[in-house]
Each structure stands twice: as structure tokens, then as C-alpha cells.
Amino acid sequence: MKYLRYTAYALVLIGALNWGLVGIFGFDLVASIFGDMTLVSRIIYSLVGISAIVTALMVHHCEPIQQTDSCEYGNCKF
């Protein structure tokens, strides 16, 4: 589960940087590397979208409190 979370975060970061480049400079990095809507670029876009869903679902995943000196919200894994 830990590797899924880190992979999803990395792909969301790549997607966010790509959209930042598109918004600010009008430059699509994924399309310039892999071609405009080729199979590889569509797979990358799909993986970024799936990773965004996984990240949104896992962002508030908290473990139960096991120590009395923890904060009241538990040990959150971000």
C-alpha cells in the first residue's frame, strides 16, 4: 500500500507540473516527448488521472491512536 501511495503521489506531481506548463506557457511536456495523443501519451494521461483518484481517496487515511501522548486525530499517513 505504501508503494501505491508513493507512485500515485509521483504521478499526480508529474500531471500537476505538466498542467502548470500548459497553463502558464502553453507547452504540453508529455505530448512533446511522446507525441500528441499517441498510445504512450494516452497511457500516461490515464495513469495520472487514476493516480489523482487514488490520492484523493487516500489523503485522509489515518491509523488509530495507539499511544496516549499522540494528538487527538491519530497518526495520519500522508
TAZIGI-V672131 format. One record per helix or strand. SS is the DSSP state (alpha for helix, beta for strand). FROM is the first residue (numbers start at 1). TO is the last residue. If there is no record, write none. Layout:
# TAZIGI-V672131
ss = <SS | SS>
from = <FROM | FROM>
to = <TO | TO>
This chain:
# TAZIGI-V672131
ss = <alpha | alpha | alpha | beta | beta>
from = <2 | 29 | 39 | 62 | 75>
to = <25 | 34 | 58 | 63 | 76>
